[in-house]
Amino acid sequence: MTTPLPDWNKVAEKFDLWLPHLAPATDALLRALDAAPHHRVLDIACGTGEPVFSVIRALGNSDQIVACDGAWGMVAATAAKAARHGIDLACVHMRAEDLAFDNESFDRVVCRFGVMLFDDPTAGAREIRRVLRPGGRVALAVWDRLDLMPTMRWCIDAFRDYIDADMLPATERINRYGDPDALAELVSALDLAHVSVTRHTLHYRFPAFDDYWSTLIASGIMQNQLDAVSAERHGNIKNAFARAAETFASDGELAIPHGYIVISGRK
Ligand SMILES: C[S@@+](CC[C@H](N)C(=O)[O-])C[C@H]1O[C@@H](n2cnc3c(N)ncnc32)[C@H](O)[C@@H]1O
């Protein structure tokens, strides 16, 4: 069954809208990565530049840092952001499954919310291990189970009566590491020493539901599903989301919890 993921080239321009909400995952990754200024660091599936720009800020230089992504649009967005901020950053278009780097050429490899989307995560994990120096560290963040990701649940529930099952969000990929067996397979492919697997929660925070909805629409992340539904039904979809979101509204804020997992270790 083919289930659509967002077209990362198309959403690149607006992906920054999510960065403030995802920032806590970067903090967790930086702690797990334990990078130092002399380290050569690779950010895989860098999107529009996180966590790579946070790594650069933490280390104080970009000399030995490389960002790569499998979508040209994302690479271009990161490169443009680096140029705007006067940062000399190597940004390359590259799939995680085929890293064009020498064996053992990085001290640190980081990836935020990318691995579960790879076409072949096991091949990506093997590549991560291959390019890592002995003693080097890796830190990856992936989404946890579907029931710990309410916005994904809302999307499925809101659309399921209107679109074919194969057009619903690809939760079997997005939430694949909520499954202990899949997680164990990933950890095994990384083949690290002193592996740490920790569970965390971040919150998408908005003043009110309409602010969340505007971000969702503007970001284009749900465009595949919206395009499959006639425009007059978009109001029903919005109402279904709004009803579901009520659980997480209080004291003038909508705070939607999202569970994620940080996997880290040393080669
Ligand atoms: C959810 S975004 C995360 C982006 C960024 N790391 C962040 O956390 O803001 C997922 C990214 O994974 C990239 N991606 C998906 N499959 C990939 C692959 N096989 N190799 C490299 N990048 C991939 C997409 O192009 C997209 O930029």
The ligand as a MOL file (V3000), in Angstrom:
LIG
                    3D

  0  0  0     0  0            999 V3000
M  V30 BEGIN CTAB
M  V30 COUNTS 27 29 0 0 0
M  V30 BEGIN ATOM
M  V30 1 C 10.2140 16.0040 9.2570 0
M  V30 2 S 11.4800 16.6270 8.2550 0 CHG=1
M  V30 3 C 12.6900 17.0000 9.5070 0
M  V30 4 C 13.6590 18.0500 9.0930 0
M  V30 5 C 14.6060 18.5640 10.1750 0
M  V30 6 N 15.5960 17.5920 10.5570 0
M  V30 7 C 13.8510 19.0450 11.3830 0
M  V30 8 O 13.7880 18.3010 12.3860 0
M  V30 9 O 13.3080 20.1620 11.3520 0 CHG=-1
M  V30 10 C 12.1190 15.1890 7.4980 0
M  V30 11 C 13.2660 15.4040 6.5340 0
M  V30 12 O 13.7920 14.1200 6.1630 0
M  V30 13 C 14.2220 14.2350 4.8170 0
M  V30 14 N 14.3580 12.8740 4.2770 0
M  V30 15 C 13.3690 11.9640 4.0790 0
M  V30 16 N 13.8800 10.8370 3.5820 0
M  V30 17 C 15.2210 11.0250 3.4610 0
M  V30 18 C 16.2970 10.2100 3.0180 0
M  V30 19 N 16.1070 8.9550 2.6000 0
M  V30 20 N 17.5400 10.7260 3.0570 0
M  V30 21 C 17.7640 11.9820 3.4870 0
M  V30 22 N 16.7770 12.8070 3.9050 0
M  V30 23 C 15.5170 12.3310 3.9020 0
M  V30 24 C 13.1320 15.0670 4.1660 0
M  V30 25 O 13.5480 15.5910 2.9260 0
M  V30 26 C 12.8750 16.1110 5.2490 0
M  V30 27 O 13.6960 17.2340 5.0780 0
M  V30 END ATOM
M  V30 BEGIN BOND
M  V30 1 1 1 2
M  V30 2 1 2 3
M  V30 3 1 2 10
M  V30 4 1 3 4
M  V30 5 1 4 5
M  V30 6 1 5 6
M  V30 7 1 5 7
M  V30 8 2 7 8
M  V30 9 1 7 9
M  V30 10 1 10 11
M  V30 11 1 11 12
M  V30 12 1 11 26
M  V30 13 1 12 13
M  V30 14 1 13 14
M  V30 15 1 13 24
M  V30 16 1 14 15
M  V30 17 1 14 23
M  V30 18 2 15 16
M  V30 19 1 16 17
M  V30 20 1 17 18
M  V30 21 2 17 23
M  V30 22 1 18 19
M  V30 23 2 18 20
M  V30 24 1 20 21
M  V30 25 2 21 22
M  V30 26 1 22 23
M  V30 27 1 24 25
M  V30 28 1 24 26
M  V30 29 1 26 27
M  V30 END BOND
M  V30 END CTAB
M  END
